[in-house]
Amino acid sequence: MLARLIAALMVLAFCGAPARAQDANQSFAAFVAELWPDAQAKGITRANFDLAMKGVTPDPRVIAATKRQPEYGKPVGAYINDIVSQSRINRGMVKAKEWQKTFDAVEKKFAVERSVLVALWGMESDYGAAKDKWDVFRSLATLGYVKYRHPYFRNELIVAMGIMQNGHFSRDKMVSSWAGAMGQTQFMPTNVVDFAIDFSGDGISDIWNNVPDVLASTGNYLHKGKWKYGLPWGFEVMVPNGFDTMRSRGSFAEWQKLGVRRADGKAFPSSGSAILFFPSGAKGPAFLVTENFDVLKEYNNSDAYAIAVGHLADRLNSGGAIKAAWPTDDRPLPRDARVALQKKLAELGYKVNEFDGHVDFDLRDNIRAEQAKFGMVPDGNPTAAFLERLGVKVAN
């Protein structure tokens, strides 16, 4: 009872509701009651609904985790260097060799480079070493209850019920990350339904324990996301002195004419286009990123994440380290500041696709336009100093 009381109080603190813990429990009960008709309409039986929600209460650890997502909690360079460590590269090479025949088959079937699959596997679970420990139903119910990214997690909760009902996994096997991502390459429930496949031939699509299923399901995910085999996710580039950083988009041929060169000295792809991206501003590394970069962001909508996965894949494929130094004063904006920035740009008349705190490339072009007005380097990188000039307050 004491644990439930503490959990309820923490939920109330998060939501800002001036109610007692007992009221919070009643509110969660109301959330569950309101969920049932929607679950029933999606084909969930009452028995499976009750099994999924049995003993479930809001988890304050999940609420706390929403505040500290690693892709945004540290400078981009530090995040990437932590992910793309020599030990992770070494383990990835061992795994690629160990599962070579499986990678041969997956790469042939889904047209996704094995280095990318190994990188995602290493990124999401350290090649299966990091195990899911959270109750997927409690995690998703907590996020749905507090309306975090509503109604996304509420809907995912119902989908997870369907996986248990229609699959081969008992209630205790339905484990996930704090945010409900499941298996060795961390599929959300909808992704499990859409992309998980049985590649080992045992009749079960097991993304938790069966490596062939894990790798093939990940390949299927990227393939259906329009991954282009042979096209780099992107690569580090060097821009010439005096380069106009207002320029953000162009074909590879156009970038070459402007004097942009690959940092590794290799040739540009013979065709296609790319976006010039300064993840930590013009003082740091520059990249040309392609359509495949967007596919990686479908997996996790974070620029830092996509660069880390792509760079790890390159290192696993004998590529070199990022050459330019990351700026030491890089401080990523917290989510509330990024949302405030989106709202401010919308007020100024720019089209903003979403108010979710994700700074997409269209938004970066809008930022460039405003930076130019202030006489700042128009590199599309939002900083606290830029927000201050824009009149957006950033909490310390």
Secondary structure, 3 states (H helix, E strand, C coil): CHHHHHHHHHHHHHHCCCCCHHHHHHHHHHHHHHHHHHHHHCCCCHHHHHHHHCCCCCCHHHHHHCCCCCCCCCCHHHHHHHHCCHHHHHHHHHHHHHCHHHHHHHHHHHCCCHHHHHHHHHHHHCCCCCCCCEEHHHHHHHHHHCCCCCCHHHHHHHHHHHHHHHCCCCHHHCEECCCCCECCCCECHHHHHHHCCCCCCCCCCCCCCCHHHHHHHHHHHHHHCCCCCCCCCEEEEECCCCCCCCCCEEEHHHHHHCCCEECCCCCCCCCCEEEEECCCCCCCCEEEECHHHHHHHHHCCCHHHHHHHHHHHHHHCCCCCCCCCCCCCCCCCCHHHHHHHHHHHHHCCCCCCCCCCCCCHHHHHHHHHHHHHCCCCCCCCCCHHHHHHHCCCCCC
